[in-house]
């Protein structure tokens, strides 16, 4: 397997973490369970909705780990029932979304088998900073 490097330009300084994020998302991209939607609910608001039918609130966890939103589901095994047919599996899952710097998780709700997680993007601020140019007294230009 050959590894392609997207950020090897000498003009892209300090973007090594983006390459790691792309590799991480490529690894997680093949899992289709649970299905989810991502929608824009306002100019700076997003909502991730996961179909988690059969999960109770206490069987779901939502954490933020190193700019990654991680949703985990673990159903407890029912031992007091005898199934003649079991088509609905008690399935565990982990779904992760990489968050851009500054995105805030505003809250989460569980209703009708859908887990909705609301996110808010920060307003972008234009920042201009002037760098002082110093002169070297010995005339070489380098110190």
N, C-alpha and C positions, 0 to 999 in steps of 0.2 A: 504494500500500500504506500503510495507516495503522499507526502504531506505538502499541501499547498500553503504558501504563506501569503496572506492578503495584505499584511501591514509591514512589508519589508522595505518600503520606500524610505530613503533618508530624510524625507520631509515630514514623515509621520512619526513624531517622537512621543513616546509614552502611551502608545495604543496597544501594547502587548496584551492587556487585559481584555480588549475587545475580541482578539483572536481566541482567547480562552473561552469567552462567552459564546462565540459562534460554535466552537467545538462542543460545548456543553449542550447547547440547544439542538445541535444535529443529533447527538446521542439520545436525547429525550423525545425527538420528533416522531419516532415510529410507533409509540404507544397510543392507541386510540381510545382507551378507557380511563376515565369516564369521558363521554363526549362533552364538549363545551362550546360556548359562544363568547365572543368578545364584541361588545357594542359600545358605541360612543353615545353617552347619555346627555352630554352637554358640551360646550366649547372646550372645557378642560377636564372633562370627567369621562371615565371609562367604567364598564361593568363586565366582569367575567362571571358567566353563569355556567355551572357544572350540573349535569344530570346525575344526581346521587340518590335515585330512588331506592328505598329500603334502608337507608342510613339514618340513624338518629343523630341528634346534635352532639351527644357525648361520644359518638363513634367517629367524629370528624375533628381534625385539628388544622389550624392555619397558622403558619409561622413565616417569618421573614429571616432568611439566612443569607448573609453576604449579598444583598441586593437581589435576592431570589425569593419570590413568593412561592411557598411550598404548601400544598394541600394534601393531607393524608387521610385516608379512610380505612378503618379496620372494624369490620363487623364481628360481633361476638358469635361464636358457634352455638346454635340452638341444640341442646342435648335432650330435651324432654319431648321431642317430636319424632314420629316415625313417618318418613316420606315414602309414598308409593312411587312418586316421580319427583325429581328435583331438577327443575329447569331454571330456577333462580338461584344462582350460586352466591354464597357469602364470600365476596371477593374483596381483597385488599387492593388499595391503589395509592399511588403517589403521583401527583401532577405538579410540575414546577413551571413558573413563568419568570423570566429575567426582567427585572424592573429597571428602568432608566433612573439615573441619579435624581433624587428629589421627589420621586413619585410617592405619594402617601396613600396608605390603605385607610379608607374612611370608615369601613365597617363591613359586616357580613350578615346575611339573613338566610334562613332556611325555611322554605315554604313549598308545599306540594311536590317534594322530591327534587327541588332545584335549589342549589346553593349559589347565592349571588354575592359577589365581592365587589364593593365599590372602591374605585381608585380616583385620585385627583392628581393631575399634572400641575406642577408649579408654573407660574407665569415666568416666561423667559425675560431676564433683565439684560439690557445692553450694558456691558461693562467695558469702559475704555480706561486704560491705565498707561500713563506716560512713564517711561524708563529713563532715568537720568544717565547721561553719558559722561563718564569721568575721563579726565585726561591723565596721562602718566607723565610724571615730571622728568623721567630719565630719557624720554625721546624714543624708546624702542617700540612703544605701543603695546607691548606684552609684559606682563609681570610674572 
